[in-house]
Amino acid sequence: ARTHGGTLASSGVWAAAATVERIRAAGSAPDRAAVDRLFRAFHSLKGMSDALGAPGMKTVAHRAEDILGLARNGRVTVTGEVAEALLAAVDALRRQRGVVLE
């Protein structure tokens, strides 16, 4: 089960990373559909982290989800520092995933 969960967590991290990178490369605020996809990716990562018994990963995913919730409500845009914060969250999740699966 741990390997399967690790594989799912890995694919979720990569999906989130790819979406944030596309948003950053576009150089403008993403549309609502892109923000929703990214929100769902971090939401899934939060659930998988909980299932893996990885509270640190869950916390990081939850914080990213909170940021994206603000973006969904029009309170922040996913550009500049916000996009960088989401990429930092992805990096942290990658590192933590490696520790959990050791």
C-alpha positions as CSV (number, residue, x, y, z in Angstrom):
1,A,0.0,0.0,0.0
2,R,2.9,2.4,0.8
3,T,4.3,2.0,-2.7
4,H,1.0,2.6,-4.4
5,G,0.4,5.6,-2.2
6,G,3.9,6.9,-3.0
7,T,3.2,6.5,-6.7
8,L,0.0,8.4,-6.4
9,A,1.6,11.1,-4.3
10,S,4.5,11.4,-6.8
11,S,2.1,11.8,-9.8
12,G,0.1,14.4,-7.8
13,V,3.2,16.4,-7.0
14,W,4.3,16.3,-10.6
15,A,0.9,17.3,-11.9
16,A,0.8,20.2,-9.5
17,A,4.4,21.2,-10.5
18,A,3.5,21.1,-14.2
19,T,0.4,23.2,-13.7
20,V,2.2,25.9,-11.7
21,E,5.1,25.9,-14.2
22,R,2.6,26.5,-17.1
23,I,1.0,29.3,-15.1
24,R,4.3,30.9,-14.4
25,A,5.5,30.6,-18.0
26,A,2.3,32.2,-19.3
27,G,3.2,35.3,-17.3
28,S,-0.3,36.3,-16.6
29,A,-3.0,35.2,-14.1
30,P,-4.5,31.8,-14.9
31,D,-8.1,31.4,-15.7
32,R,-10.5,29.9,-13.1
33,A,-10.3,26.4,-14.6
34,A,-6.5,26.3,-14.2
35,V,-6.8,27.5,-10.6
36,D,-9.5,24.9,-10.0
37,R,-7.3,22.1,-11.4
38,L,-4.4,23.2,-9.2
39,F,-6.7,23.4,-6.2
40,R,-7.9,19.8,-6.9
41,A,-4.3,18.6,-7.3
42,F,-3.2,20.0,-3.9
43,H,-6.5,18.7,-2.3
44,S,-5.7,15.2,-3.6
45,L,-2.2,15.5,-2.3
46,K,-3.5,16.5,1.1
47,G,-5.7,13.4,1.2
48,M,-3.0,11.1,0.0
49,S,-0.6,12.5,2.6
50,D,-3.1,11.8,5.3
51,A,-3.5,8.2,4.0
52,L,0.3,7.8,4.0
53,G,0.5,9.0,7.6
54,A,2.6,12.0,6.5
55,P,1.4,15.0,8.5
56,G,4.1,17.3,7.3
57,M,3.1,16.7,3.7
58,K,-0.6,17.2,4.6
59,T,0.2,20.6,6.2
60,V,2.1,21.8,3.2
61,A,-0.6,20.7,0.8
62,H,-3.3,22.3,3.0
63,R,-1.4,25.6,3.0
64,A,-1.2,25.6,-0.8
65,E,-4.9,24.7,-0.9
66,D,-5.6,27.7,1.3
67,I,-3.7,30.0,-1.1
68,L,-5.6,28.6,-4.0
69,G,-8.9,29.1,-2.1
70,L,-8.0,32.8,-1.9
71,A,-7.3,32.8,-5.6
72,R,-10.6,31.1,-6.3
73,N,-12.3,33.9,-4.3
74,G,-10.4,36.6,-6.2
75,R,-8.4,37.8,-3.2
76,V,-5.0,36.9,-4.7
77,T,-3.7,36.1,-8.2
78,V,-1.5,33.1,-9.0
79,T,1.4,35.2,-10.4
80,G,4.7,36.4,-9.1
81,E,5.2,35.6,-5.4
82,V,2.1,33.5,-5.1
83,A,3.2,31.3,-8.0
84,E,6.7,31.1,-6.4
85,A,5.1,30.1,-3.1
86,L,3.2,27.3,-4.8
87,L,6.4,26.1,-6.5
88,A,8.1,26.1,-3.1
89,A,5.2,24.0,-1.7
90,V,5.7,21.5,-4.6
91,D,9.5,21.4,-3.8
92,A,8.7,20.8,-0.1
93,L,6.3,18.0,-1.0
94,R,8.9,16.3,-3.2
95,R,11.5,16.4,-0.4
96,Q,9.0,15.1,2.2
97,R,7.7,12.4,-0.1
98,G,11.3,11.1,-0.4
99,V,11.6,10.9,3.4
100,V,8.2,9.2,3.8
101,L,9.1,6.5,1.3
102,E,12.5,5.7,2.7
